[in-house]
Amino acid sequence: MQVLKHLLMKLFLKTFISTTICFFIALPLLAKEILVSKQKGSTDRQKFVSAYEKAQKGDVVIVDMDIVLHNDENPIHIKKNKISIVGKIQGDSLFKITRTHQKNFLFKVSSQHINIKNLQFEQGMQQLYFQNEPHTSKKITIENCYFKNGKYTGINFKGKYKNVLIKNCTFNNTKFSLQTMDCPVLENFVIDTCQFIKGDHQISLDNPHANIVKHKNIHIKNCSFGFASRFNIALANTQNVCIENSNFKGGTGSYAQALHFEDRTKNVLVKNNKIECMADVAILLYATDKIGHGTGRKLTEEEKYASGSGNVTLINNQITSGMADAAISIGYGQGYLKITGDNVIQSKKEAIKSFKSAKNIQLMIDDHTFINGKRYDEIKTLLDSKEKERYLKIK
């Protein structure tokens, strides 16, 4: 009997120990919060880097002091996956990552599964620069951040990206506020509830050299675009984009649009927006004049016809331009322009016009679309060609 009890106790202890070990192995390590201000270092950069180097997967680097990068200090390179960099909340203001000049970068990021939140990026050449080639980066969130006075870009992506969310961010006086550069993969790339103030190109999805693998669910929504020098949104060789529930003030220059689509851009849905550009065209579909970001050789006429944009659908928009040009202009258009739902299109000159497009683009306009104060079904019945051209001029 004693032997049996001994064997049962031994079996129980073995099972208990084994189960306990497995339980603790299975437990996830608790995420740590690492305060930048508590780190050693003679400069702000050194303190931040010290905090970052301590971070493991799941950890949060808490920025609780301003980080100033000086002329002789390199950009901060973020390489680790699955970490968060979060500014500590201090009333209405954000802790800053800034440079003493507009040269060089602030952050260069080559990681994925990363969250950047509650920070102000100021000065510098490129403020938050993502580059991951040849890999694909996933799950990037940038939230509640402020980008100010960037000489070139606020946020720039180069490479392949899936599941990117940029939300509740403000871009103020940064030349290219939010940009992609030759990205073959942009999948589930969402810009939500952001504000754009000044700048040259406020959103520039500029991919002329990209061999597109997948552009899917690129979504710009609930945003506010103030006056830009040139474009609120410029798309080049970008596909499968939805722009909705946003307000646009347009550009102020002689060549400036609220929405500028060029260089093989196609499959764009523009829905429930207020779109203005009183200095120039509100919406332009066009073929670029030069190869690759406007810096290469000039395209021939044949190349322009081949690189025109199209397959654009407009639903329930208010579109207004001033004296300078049409509300909607199409050059070297391809595919179709579909205007459906309750659109109101207004211009002091021609409302919709095209050039070098008549053979290559199909216009599909709902009869109840209002164009310069008249329904389209009435415009179609006009006999005077000059009068008709005030509403629709197709060449």
TIPA-937483 format. One line per 3 residues: their letters; for each residue x negated, y, z negated of N, C-alpha, C. Coordinates in steps of 0.02 Angstrom, whole numbers, plus 50000, padded with zeros to 5 digits. Atoms other than C-alpha are relative to their C-alpha. Layout:
% residues N
A = X:Y:Z:X:Y:Z:X:Y:Z  ...
//
This chain:
% residues 395
MQV = 49959:49940:50000:50000:50000:50000:49957:50063:50000  50046:49942:50004:49859:50120:49955:49965:50012:50067  50033:49995:49934:49774:50082:50120:50046:50033:50050
LKH = 49951:49972:49954:49934:50124:50215:50009:50075:49988  49993:49929:50017:49953:50289:50121:49940:50040:50025  50062:49967:49979:49772:50332:50159:50000:50011:50076
LLM = 49999:49995:49927:49796:50296:50345:50051:50053:50023  49949:49950:49983:49957:50400:50352:49976:50071:49986  50027:49933:50017:49874:50547:50263:49947:50021:50050
KLF = 50053:49985:49952:49725:50537:50381:50030:50020:50068  49966:49984:49937:49841:50536:50533:50034:50068:49998  49967:49935:50008:49940:50684:50464:49950:50058:50005
LKT = 50051:49947:50000:49783:50787:50433:49971:50011:50069  50028:49995:49932:49715:50748:50606:50048:50037:50046  49948:49968:49958:49880:50799:50689:50007:50073:49982
FIS = 49992:49931:50022:49894:50957:50583:49943:50044:50024  50060:49961:49979:49716:51015:50620:50001:50011:50075  49998:49995:49927:49735:50978:50806:50052:50050:50023
TTI = 49946:49954:49982:49901:51071:50816:49982:50072:49983  50020:49933:50021:49833:51220:50720:49948:50030:50046  50053:49977:49954:49679:51234:50831:50030:50020:50067
CFF = 49968:49985:49936:49786:51226:50988:50042:50064:49995  49958:49941:50009:49903:51359:50917:49957:50064:50003  50041:49939:50001:49763:51483:50883:49964:50011:50066
IAL = 50030:49991:49934:49680:51449:51050:50050:50031:50048  49948:49974:49954:49845:51487:51136:50019:50072:49986  49982:49931:50016:49868:51651:51046:49960:50050:50042
PLL = 50038:49949:49963:49823:51802:51156:49962:50045:49952  50038:49952:50041:49689:51917:51088:50038:50066:49998  49965:49936:50007:49765:52076:51020:49962:50055:50036
AKE = 50032:49943:49965:49732:52229:51128:49974:50050:49949  50030:49949:50044:49620:52358:51048:50010:50069:50030  50001:49930:49979:49634:52547:51056:49932:50028:49980
ILV = 50068:49976:50011:49463:52626:51074:49999:50076:50010  50000:49926:49998:49449:52812:51033:49934:50025:50028  50061:49971:49970:49326:52909:51141:49962:50042:49949
SKQ = 50033:49953:50047:49291:53037:51004:49959:49965:49946  50036:50037:50053:49228:52901:50886:49936:49967:50025  50058:50034:49971:49092:52842:51004:49937:50043:49993
KGS = 50064:49966:50002:48907:52885:51000:49983:50026:50070  50021:49972:49936:48833:52994:51136:49988:50075:49993  50017:49929:50004:48755:53164:51161:50042:50043:50048
TDR = 49957:49963:49954:48874:53211:51303:50070:49970:50001  49931:50025:49993:49060:53193:51336:50001:49937:50043  50002:50058:49955:49021:53074:51479:49975:49938:49963
QKF = 50028:50057:50036:48915:52962:51368:50049:49971:49950  49950:50024:50048:49052:52951:51237:50055:49961:50036  49948:50036:49963:49181:52903:51366:49973:49933:50025
VSA = 50028:50062:49973:49067:52774:51447:49990:49949:49944  50009:50045:50057:49029:52700:51275:50067:49966:49982  49933:50028:50014:49216:52678:51242:50020:49951:50054
YEK = 49982:50043:49943:49243:52605:51415:49962:49934:49998  50041:50061:50000:49100:52481:51397:50021:49951:49945  49975:50044:50053:49178:52413:51236:50066:49966:50020
AQK = 49933:50024:49983:49345:52383:51322:49997:49931:50033  49990:50065:49968:49397:52205:51365:50070:49998:50031  49935:50006:49967:49549:52143:51462:50056:50014:49950
GDV = 49943:49983:50042:49707:52219:51390:49988:50059:49954  50015:49945:50046:49618:52355:51291:50019:50067:50029  49981:49932:49981:49663:52539:51294:49945:50048:49977
VIV = 50047:49946:50017:49533:52677:51302:50041:50063:49989  49961:49941:50017:49612:52825:51213:49956:50062:50007  50037:49937:49991:49548:52993:51276:50031:50051:49954
DMD = 49974:49953:50050:49568:53107:51126:49955:50062:49994  50041:49940:49996:49447:53244:51179:49991:50016:50075  50014:49981:49931:49409:53341:51338:49932:49970:50021
IVL = 50062:50028:49973:49277:53258:51448:49976:50047:50055  50028:49953:49951:49168:53383:51543:49938:49968:50031  50057:50026:49963:49050:53317:51677:49960:50059:50028
HND = 50043:49945:49979:48902:53430:51714:49966:49984:50067  50028:50005:49933:48805:53458:51875:49957:49938:50009  50048:50054:49993:48676:53323:51841:50029:49932:49981
ENP = 49970:50063:50023:48799:53189:51783:50039:49967:50057  49966:50038:49948:48862:53052:51899:50074:49993:49985  49930:50016:50013:49046:53011:51922:50005:49940:49953
IHI = 49987:50058:50043:49121:52887:51800:50029:49945:50044  49979:50055:49957:49139:52718:51886:50040:49950:49958  49956:50047:50035:49286:52611:51827:50000:49935:50040
KKN = 50006:50063:49965:49251:52429:51874:50041:49944:49967  49968:50054:50037:49340:52327:51740:50074:49994:50017  49930:50012:49987:49508:52247:51775:50040:49997:49934
KIS = 49952:50009:50055:49661:52248:51660:49982:50042:49939  50008:49953:50056:49620:52400:51555:50044:50061:50013  49962:49938:49994:49713:52561:51521:49957:50058:49975
IVG = 50034:49939:50021:49643:52737:51509:50055:50051:49988  49941:49961:50019:49768:52845:51415:49979:50061:49959  50012:49940:50040:49760:53024:51354:50045:50001:49939
KIQ = 49960:49994:50062:49817:53048:51175:50047:50060:50006  49951:49946:49995:49975:53153:51167:49984:50055:49950  50014:49942:50044:49943:53328:51098:50048:50057:50019
GDS = 49951:49948:49983:50101:53430:51115:50015:50000:50074  49984:49993:49930:50132:53497:51290:49939:49996:50046  50060:49999:49959:49951:53492:51349:49968:49931:50004
LFK = 50034:50064:49989:49842:53350:51415:49925:50009:49989  50073:49998:50002:49662:53309:51377:49973:49996:50071  50025:49990:49932:49554:53349:51527:49939:49957:50016
ITR = 50062:50026:49970:49429:53257:51635:49982:50051:50053  50015:49943:49955:49341:53400:51724:49926:50004:50015  50070:49985:49983:49181:53457:51808:49988:50075:49993
THQ = 50017:49929:50004:49089:53620:51790:49995:50032:50069  50003:49974:49932:49091:53638:51980:50045:49956:50043  49957:50039:49956:49182:53568:52132:49961:49950:50042
KNF = 50039:50051:49965:49044:53449:52187:50009:49933:49965  49999:50068:50026:49045:53260:52164:50070:49980:49975  49936:50027:50021:49186:53148:52099:50007:50006:49924
LFK = 49989:50010:50072:49265:53131:51928:49999:49925:49985  49997:50073:50009:49320:52947:51926:49995:49966:50068  49998:50046:49944:49277:52815:52055:50025:49933:49972
VSS = 49967:50059:50027:49387:52661:52032:49997:49943:50051  50003:50058:49956:49353:52489:52107:50031:49939:49966  49969:50054:50037:49458:52385:51987:50074:49995:50017
QHI = 49929:50008:49991:49638:52324:51982:50033:49984:49933  49963:50008:50063:49775:52295:51853:49979:50055:49951  50025:49945:50041:49734:52467:51786:50055:50054:49993
NIK = 49952:49946:50015:49841:52603:51704:49962:50062:49981  50030:49935:50018:49790:52786:51698:50058:50046:49984  49940:49965:50024:49908:52896:51599:49982:50059:49956
NLQ = 50002:49942:50045:49928:53066:51515:49932:50036:50001  50065:49966:49995:49769:53149:51581:50005:50056:50051  50007:49946:49951:49724:53310:51673:49932:49994:50033
FEQ = 50062:50003:49961:49595:53298:51812:49991:50068:50033  50009:49932:49976:49518:53465:51861:49930:50009:50029  50063:49986:49964:49383:53530:51979:49975:49936:50033
GMQ = 50029:50058:49967:49268:53409:52070:50018:49996:50074  49988:50011:49929:49261:53354:52252:50060:49953:50009  49944:50047:50002:49373:53200:52231:50012:49982:49927
QLY = 49989:50006:50072:49458:53181:52065:50011:49928:49978  49987:50070:50017:49523:53002:52062:49995:49961:50066  50016:50030:49935:49446:52900:52204:50000:49925:49994
FQN = 49995:50072:50000:49498:52719:52232:49968:49972:50063  50032:50033:49943:49386:52613:52343:49985:49928:49980  50005:50070:50022:49392:52423:52339:49976:49953:50054
EPH = 50016:50044:49944:49333:52357:52507:49947:49949:49981  49949:50026:49954:49337:52216:52557:50059:49968:49965  49950:50035:50038:49453:52157:52418:50068:50037:50003
TSK = 49935:49969:50007:49638:52192:52387:50013:50015:49927  49985:49981:50069:49680:52288:52228:50075:50000:49988  49930:50007:50017:49845:52257:52140:50015:50033:49933
KIT = 49974:49974:50063:49948:52336:52002:49960:50058:49973  50031:49937:50022:49884:52513:51988:50056:50049:49983  49950:49951:50022:49988:52637:51889:49965:50064:49978
IEN = 50025:49934:50020:49951:52823:51876:50061:50040:49980  49937:49972:50026:50079:52910:51767:49986:50060:49955  50003:49940:50043:50106:53080:51687:49931:50034:50002
CYF = 50066:49967:49993:49942:53151:51755:50007:50065:50039  50000:49934:49968:49900:53325:51818:49934:50007:50037  50059:49992:49958:49779:53357:51961:49997:50072:50024
KNG = 50003:49928:49989:49717:53535:51981:49933:50021:50029  50059:49968:49971:49594:53632:52089:49947:49951:50025  50047:50046:49968:49517:53483:52178:49978:50028:50067
KYT = 50024:49972:49937:49406:53537:52321:50023:49960:50060  49979:50042:49944:49454:53388:52429:50063:49961:49983  49940:50039:50016:49574:53261:52350:50013:49998:49925
GIN = 49980:50017:50068:49672:53234:52191:49993:49925:49990  50006:50073:50000:49699:53047:52219:49987:49978:50072  50016:50027:49934:49620:52955:52366:49993:49925:49996
FKG = 50005:50072:49996:49642:52772:52412:49966:49981:50066  50031:50027:49939:49528:52681:52535:49992:49925:49990  50003:50072:50006:49551:52495:52562:50068:49968:50004
KYK = 49938:50039:49999:49692:52371:52529:50033:50002:49931  49967:49989:50064:49822:52402:52395:50071:49972:50000  49933:50026:50011:49977:52313:52328:50024:50022:49931
NVL = 49969:49983:50064:50096:52369:52191:49966:50060:49966  50026:49937:50027:50039:52548:52165:50059:50044:49982  49949:49953:50022:50148:52667:52065:49968:50064:49977
IKN = 50023:49934:50020:50112:52853:52053:50063:50038:49978  49937:49975:50026:50245:52930:51941:49991:50059:49953  49999:49941:50045:50282:53096:51855:49932:50036:49999
CTF = 50063:49965:49996:50120:53173:51916:50009:50067:50035  49999:49934:49969:50087:53354:51966:49933:50012:50034  50060:49984:49961:49964:53410:52100:50002:50075:50015
NNT = 50000:49927:49995:49916:53594:52098:49935:50025:50031  50057:49968:49967:49801:53681:52222:49943:49952:50013  50050:50050:49979:49711:53524:52280:50010:49989:50075
KFS = 49994:49997:49927:49673:53520:52467:50042:49942:50028  49962:50059:49982:49730:53342:52502:50023:49970:49933  49978:50018:50068:49836:53310:52348:49998:49925:49988
LQT = 49996:50072:50007:49870:53125:52374:49989:49970:50069  50021:50022:49934:49787:53032:52516:49985:49926:50002  50029:50065:49983:49760:52860:52591:49956:50011:50061
MDC = 50048:49991:49946:49614:52843:52709:49984:49932:50031  50014:50061:49962:49614:52701:52838:50013:49937:49959  49980:50057:50041:49708:52577:52729:50038:49949:50042
PVL = 49963:50050:49962:49756:52415:52820:50057:49968:49962  49946:50027:50041:49865:52357:52674:50024:50054:49951  49965:49958:50049:49987:52470:52582:50068:49967:49990
ENF = 49940:50039:50012:50121:52361:52505:50027:50017:49931  49970:49975:50062:50242:52420:52371:49960:50058:49972  50038:49940:50016:50157:52589:52368:50051:50055:49988
VID = 49943:49958:50020:50276:52703:52272:49976:50066:49968  50013:49933:50028:50265:52891:52238:50067:50026:49976  49935:49987:50029:50405:52938:52119:49997:50060:49952
TCQ = 49990:49944:50046:50458:53101:52036:49934:50039:49989  50061:49960:50003:50299:53198:52077:50013:50071:50026  49994:49930:49980:50276:53385:52102:49936:50022:50035
FIK = 50057:49979:49960:50164:53464:52233:50002:50077:50007  50005:49927:50000:50107:53646:52220:49939:50020:50040  50055:49976:49957:50000:53732:52353:49966:49941:50034
GDH = 50036:50052:49964:49867:53631:52443:50010:50004:50074  49999:50000:49927:49840:53595:52628:50044:49943:50026  49958:50059:49988:49907:53417:52652:50020:49975:49930
QIS = 49981:50020:50068:50010:53374:52498:50002:49923:49993  50008:50073:49995:50035:53190:52543:49974:49986:50070  50029:50016:49935:49924:53125:52683:49985:49925:50001
LDN = 50013:50072:49991:49940:52940:52726:49969:49992:50069  50038:49988:49940:49804:52949:52857:49958:49938:50016  50030:50065:49989:49757:52779:52929:49983:49986:50073
PHA = 50010:50010:49928:49702:52803:53112:49951:49945:50018  50050:50051:49985:49554:52684:53103:50019:49932:49970  49980:50063:50032:49650:52548:53008:50032:49953:50051
NIV = 49965:50054:49965:49696:52384:53092:50053:49975:49951  49949:50011:50051:49861:52372:53000:50016:49925:49992  49982:50068:50018:49886:52204:52913:50071:49999:49973
KHK = 49932:49994:50027:50039:52252:52811:50010:50068:49969  49973:49940:50032:50122:52418:52777:50073:49983:49984  49934:50021:50019:50278:52376:52678:50021:50036:49936
NIH = 49972:49966:50058:50389:52471:52556:49954:50056:49975  50033:49937:50020:50293:52634:52557:50058:50049:49986  49939:49966:50022:50417:52739:52459:49981:50066:49966
IKN = 50010:49933:50029:50411:52927:52424:50069:50025:49980  49932:49984:50022:50560:52978:52317:50000:50048:49941  49986:49956:50058:50629:53108:52196:49944:50051:49988
CSF = 50057:49955:50007:50484:53227:52231:50018:50071:50019  49991:49929:49984:50471:53416:52243:49936:50026:50033  50057:49976:49961:50359:53494:52376:50007:50075:50008
GFA = 50002:49928:49989:50318:53680:52364:49965:50016:50065  50032:49979:49938:50237:53781:52502:49929:49972:50005  50067:50024:49983:50085:53698:52580:49970:50046:50052
SRF = 50031:49962:49945:49958:53780:52694:50020:49970:50067  49979:50032:49938:50002:53650:52826:50058:49951:49990  49949:50053:49999:50098:53491:52785:50020:49979:49929
NIA = 49978:50033:50062:50205:53429:52641:49983:49926:50003  50018:50070:49990:50191:53251:52708:49974:49992:50072  50028:50017:49935:50078:53196:52852:49987:49925:50002
LAN = 50011:50072:49991:50082:53016:52913:49964:49990:50066  50036:50018:49938:49956:52948:53040:49988:49925:49998  50005:50073:49996:49963:52765:53095:50022:49967:49935
TQN = 49971:50026:50062:50074:52724:52947:50069:49973:50016  49937:50034:49982:50222:52606:52954:50042:49984:49938  49953:50025:50050:50377:52560:52854:50000:50044:49937
VCI = 50000:49949:50052:50399:52717:52750:50072:50023:49988  49936:49969:50018:50553:52781:52657:49986:50064:49961  50006:49935:50033:50562:52965:52608:50070:50022:49980
ENS = 49931:49986:50019:50714:53006:52504:50006:50042:49936  49981:49962:50060:50796:53120:52375:49946:50050:49979  50053:49953:50014:50661:53252:52389:50014:50068:50032
NFK = 49993:49931:49975:50649:53440:52421:49933:50023:50029  50060:49979:49964:50526:53515:52546:50006:50074:50018  50003:49929:49980:50476:53698:52570:49961:50010:50065
GGT = 50036:49995:49937:50362:53663:52719:49933:50035:49994  50065:49967:49998:50200:53745:52774:50007:50073:50016  50000:49927:49990:50153:53927:52786:49957:50022:50059
GSY = 50045:49982:49945:50025:53922:52928:50034:50001:50067  49971:49997:49933:50050:53944:53114:50013:49930:50028  49987:50070:49983:50039:53755:53135:50012:49963:49935
AQA = 49984:50027:50067:50130:53685:52985:50070:49970:50002  49935:50034:50002:50273:53563:52954:50013:49972:49930  49982:50036:50060:50368:53489:52810:49982:49926:50008
LHF = 50015:50070:49986:50358:53314:52887:49965:49995:50067  50042:50004:49940:50221:53277:53015:49983:49926:50011  50011:50071:49985:50219:53103:53096:49960:49995:50066
EDR = 50042:50005:49940:50079:53062:53220:49964:49933:50003  50046:50055:49990:49965:52928:53290:50029:49932:49982  49971:50067:50007:50073:52771:53304:50040:49989:49936
TKN = 49957:50007:50059:50175:52806:53148:50069:49977:50024  49934:50025:49979:50339:52709:53158:50036:49968:49941  49956:50029:50050:50484:52639:53059:50000:50042:49936
VLV = 49996:49953:50055:50514:52789:52948:50073:50017:49988  49932:49982:50020:50677:52817:52853:49996:50064:49958  49999:49935:50035:50711:52997:52797:50072:50010:49977
KNN = 49932:50006:50026:50862:53000:52682:50013:50046:49941  49977:49960:50057:50953:53123:52569:49949:50052:49977  50051:49950:50016:50823:53262:52577:50024:50070:50021
KIE = 49995:49931:49977:50823:53451:52590:49932:50020:50027  50064:49992:49965:50689:53492:52719:49999:50068:50033  50007:49934:49971:50637:53670:52760:49930:50012:50024
CMA = 50064:49972:49981:50496:53749:52856:50015:50062:50041  49980:49938:49966:50527:53931:52899:49944:50027:50044  50055:49975:49959:50354:53960:52976:49992:49960:50065
DVA = 50011:50043:49942:50357:53814:53099:50053:49946:50000  49953:50056:49992:50442:53647:53137:50012:49967:49932  49985:50037:50061:50531:53557:52995:49975:49928:50005
ILL = 50023:50069:49989:50499:53382:53067:49968:49995:50069  50035:50008:49937:50371:53343:53202:49980:49928:50010  50026:50064:49977:50343:53178:53293:49951:50015:50056
YAT = 50051:49976:49954:50182:53191:53390:49946:49947:50010  50061:50039:49989:50025:53110:53461:49941:50044:49984  50057:49960:50020:49862:53168:53387:49959:50022:50061
DKI = 50042:49974:49945:49745:53272:53497:49932:49967:50003  50068:50028:50004:49583:53191:53437:50000:49934:49964  50005:50066:50030:49528:53019:53385:49977:50006:49928
GHG = 50024:50010:50068:49515:52979:53200:49995:50061:49957  50000:49945:50048:49562:53112:53073:49986:50067:50033  50007:49936:49965:49555:53248:53205:49929:50023:50011
TGR = 50071:49979:49995:49365:53246:53214:49964:49970:50061  50032:50034:49944:49328:53133:53364:50012:50035:50066  49989:49971:49933:49339:53161:53551:50074:50010:50013
KLT = 49930:49987:49982:49498:53226:53631:50029:49939:50037  49966:50054:49965:49624:53098:53690:50022:50021:50069  49972:49987:49934:49675:53085:53871:50076:50000:49996
EEE = 49927:50001:49999:49857:53107:53921:50027:49929:49993  49978:50069:50005:49874:52919:53941:49994:49974:49928  50009:50021:50070:49806:52890:53767:50052:50033:49954
KYA = 49949:49966:50040:49926:53019:53696:50068:49966:50007  49936:50035:49990:50075:52932:53774:50000:49934:49961  50004:50065:50035:50013:52768:53698:50001:50008:49924
SGS = 50006:49993:50073:49989:52841:53524:50056:50043:49969  49944:49962:50027:50153:52935:53505:50036:49962:49944  49964:50028:50057:50263:52906:53352:50074:49996:50014
GNV = 49928:50007:49990:50444:52853:53338:50031:49949:49953  49960:50044:50043:50575:52734:53266:50011:50034:49932  49985:49959:50059:50627:52870:53143:50075:50006:49993
TLI = 49929:49995:50015:50798:52869:53060:50012:50055:49949  49982:49946:50045:50873:53024:52979:50071:49988:49975  49934:50011:50030:51019:52999:52858:50013:50052:49946
NNQ = 49976:49955:50053:51110:53134:52758:49947:50051:49977  50050:49949:50016:50977:53270:52767:50026:50070:50019  49992:49931:49981:50984:53459:52771:49933:50025:50026
ITS = 50064:49986:49967:50850:53515:52895:50003:50070:50029  49997:49929:49981:50809:53699:52923:49931:50025:50020  50061:49965:49981:50676:53795:53019:50017:50072:50016
GMA = 49989:49929:49988:50651:53980:53055:49993:50018:50073  50005:49974:49932:50611:54083:53209:49945:49968:50041  50060:50020:49964:50446:54002:53253:50011:49944:50050
DAA = 49993:50058:49956:50507:53839:53330:50062:49962:49981  49941:50041:50011:50634:53698:53326:50001:49972:49929  49995:50036:50064:50699:53611:53171:49966:49931:50006
ISI = 50030:50065:49986:50648:53443:53247:49966:50003:50069  50037:49998:49937:50513:53432:53382:49967:49932:50011  50027:50065:49983:50456:53276:53474:49951:50009:50059
GYG = 50048:49999:49946:50298:53264:53578:49971:49931:50011  50024:50067:49984:50247:53102:53666:50037:49947:49957  49961:50044:50043:50387:53016:53569:50007:49929:50028
QGY = 49992:50071:49981:50405:52826:53571:50059:49970:49961  49949:50037:50036:50547:52709:53525:50065:50039:49996  49936:49965:50008:50695:52803:53452:49996:50051:49943
LKI = 49984:49956:50056:50753:52947:53343:50075:49992:49989  49930:50012:50016:50916:52901:53257:50021:50050:49946  49974:49950:50047:51017:53038:53171:50070:49978:49982
TGD = 49937:50029:50020:51158:52962:53071:50019:50023:49930  49978:49975:50065:51263:53002:52918:50016:50074:50006  49981:49929:50003:51296:53182:52866:49939:50045:50001
NVI = 50057:49955:49991:51147:53277:52934:50024:50069:50022  49989:49931:49978:51149:53467:52951:49933:50027:50023  50063:49978:49970:51014:53534:53068:50009:50072:50023
QSK = 49991:49929:49987:50987:53722:53080:49933:50032:50018  50059:49962:49980:50862:53831:53173:50022:50063:50035  49984:49938:49964:50860:54008:53239:49980:49996:50073
KEA = 50014:50014:49929:50789:53937:53401:50031:49933:50017  49972:50066:49984:50816:53764:53477:50002:49957:49936  49995:50042:50059:50876:53641:53346:49958:49937:50008
IKS = 50038:50061:49985:50804:53482:53426:49970:50008:50069  50031:49996:49934:50678:53485:53567:49947:49946:50007  50054:50048:49988:50557:53365:53648:49961:50021:50062
FKS = 50040:49990:49941:50417:53373:53774:49959:49937:50012  50035:50061:49980:50335:53231:53870:50025:49939:49961  49969:50053:50040:50457:53114:53783:50061:49969:50032
AKN = 49934:50021:49976:50615:53096:53887:50002:49928:50024  50000:50068:49972:50563:52931:53969:49985:49947:49947  50026:50049:50047:50494:52850:53812:50036:49998:49933
IQL = 49966:50000:50065:50611:52894:53669:50075:50002:50012  49927:50000:49997:50796:52860:53643:50027:50040:49942  49967:49962:50052:50899:52987:53547:50068:49970:49986
MID = 49935:50027:50022:51044:52914:53448:50027:50047:49947  49975:49947:50044:51145:53055:53368:50074:49988:49988  49929:50007:50017:51309:53032:53275:50039:50062:50023
DHT = 49959:49945:49975:51450:53137:53346:50013:50054:49947  49983:49950:50051:51484:53222:53179:49939:50035:49970  50059:49963:50022:51305:53283:53156:50008:50074:50017
FIN = 49996:49928:49988:51304:53473:53136:49933:50026:50022  50061:49973:49971:51175:53557:53246:50013:50074:50016  49989:49927:49993:51163:53747:53234:50074:50019:49997
GKR = 49930:49981:50013:51342:53755:53170:50052:49967:50043  49952:50033:49956:51421:53643:53301:49991:49924:49996  50003:50074:50000:51465:53459:53298:49971:49975:50066
YDE = 50033:50026:49940:51368:53350:53418:50050:49979:50054  49952:50019:49948:51525:53286:53504:50024:50060:50040  49985:49939:49963:51563:53467:53552:49941:50021:50044
IKT = 50060:49981:49962:51384:53500:53609:49995:49959:50064  50005:50043:49941:51392:53353:53730:50045:50023:50057  49953:49979:49948:51537:53433:53822:49982:50068:50031
LLD = 50019:49935:49973:51449:53600:53854:49976:49993:50072  50019:50002:49929:51428:53636:54039:49941:50045:50015  50055:49953:49989:51307:53781:54028:49936:49971:49972
SKE = 50062:50033:50022:51134:53703:54021:49958:50044:49954  50038:49954:50043:51054:53858:53944:50030:50002:49931  49967:50000:50066:51182:53862:53805:49987:49934:49964
KER = 50011:50066:50030:51160:53675:53777:49929:49993:49971  50069:50005:50023:50972:53696:53758:49988:50031:49932  50006:49972:50068:50998:53799:53601:50008:49946:49948
YLK = 49987:50056:50047:51056:53638:53519:49952:49943:50013  50038:50060:49982:50960:53506:53614:49964:50012:50065  50040:49986:49941:50816:53527:53736:49951:49942:50009
IK = 50038:50061:49992:50743:53365:53803:49961:50002:50064  50043:50003:49941:50595:53356:53922:49951:49943:49993
//
